[in-house]
């Protein structure tokens, strides 16, 4: 057996703790009745491949999975077929091809006009046999993944889990560790959905707040309730909508702004209120012992994703763990400096292996030489069972190749490689998010 094969076998045998995902029903949960089936095109044109349609200059009919049913798979396939030709070089597509090949099997090396119907029939039958929830559990087992940190709203752990039968609820709880999507509580990116989240959250913990002090108390109660329901973290997505430098705004100023109504504030005033409320979220995270995950990296304009903006928060909340996601690419250097300078900052590779195999391999190889191995986290950041499986497989391949190159080049021994693999895939996550 070659060195590469030996290390790949060792890496594959390590049970993974996936610290970053959306796969179990995204923000609200998998419906109780989940056996309606899914088609091959519905899974292909989901999440990231759907997101890229604008950049790829696609001008055809909509491809969103909710716009079609399994019975309309032929129409869906024809609508996106030419786009797939553009997508095939992408690592994101590669993860899906790997998953469909290993989970369903097909003739040839790729998904084509000649074999897609056969694959589609298997996909639809599988989802109708298992249901989405049990198929996900089965795929996680095949991928050797024991737990996932699932980003979700408070109603996920209250309403969604509450409406499931006991067997299904216990199944989800056996592998899901929830992390609370928290931007709604700071009025960031304040969409109708986030307004609905706030309203329902305060219905759950009651009563609806009528002033600034009551609002802070209601947010604290919502976060504490989430923790009591098994929550392990908070997630902040701010960089999609704004810079990540959050100033420490005095309470009296924030009270005045809140009393005027967030909808009546100027942009600058709104940011000041947001800043104050983000500091409050960190107070709540500290009180509840929750990890705070930040979406760093991918943002437009790109400066919004620079994690260097978080230094004041990192310094002020040294007893709160900062999970900085996506290797902060293209600000990976800043990310590495933070992870090697602060004990409470972790370097999370989530999503990068799906973005680019080559980039992820280079990032991991370089950062392992800079950042202590106990400061890495690895997540997958996927939206379907198939994407989760394929991304896990590609991630394991990246880790295996990096470790094999290090051992072959004399950077460290086989024993160090085994230690590093356990740390990357499992043990660091268990220390940060807990084993239970």
Buried (B, 14 or more C-beta within 10 A) or exposed (E): EEBBEBBBEBBBEBEBBBBBBBBBBBBBBBBEEBBEBBBBBBBBBBBBBBEBBEEEEBEEEBBEBEBBBBEBBBEBBEBBBEBBEBBEEBBBBBBBBBBBBBBBEBEEEEBEEEBBEBBBBBBBEBBBEBBBBBBBBBBBEEBBBBBBBBBBBBBBBBBBBEEBEEEBBEBBBEBBBBBBBBBBBBBBBBEEEBEEBBEBBBEBBEEEBEEBEEBBEBBBBBBBBBBEBEBBBBBBBBBBBBBBBBEEBEBEBBBBBBEEEBEEBEEEBBBBBBBBBBBBBBBBBBEBEBBBBBBBBBBEEEEBBBBBBBBEBBEEBEEBBBBBBBBBBEBBEBBBBBBBEBEBBBBBBBBBBBBBBEBBBBBBBBBBEBBEBBBBBBBBBBBBBBBBBBBBBBBBBBBBBBBBBBBEEEBBEBEBBBBBBBBBBBBBBBBBBEEE
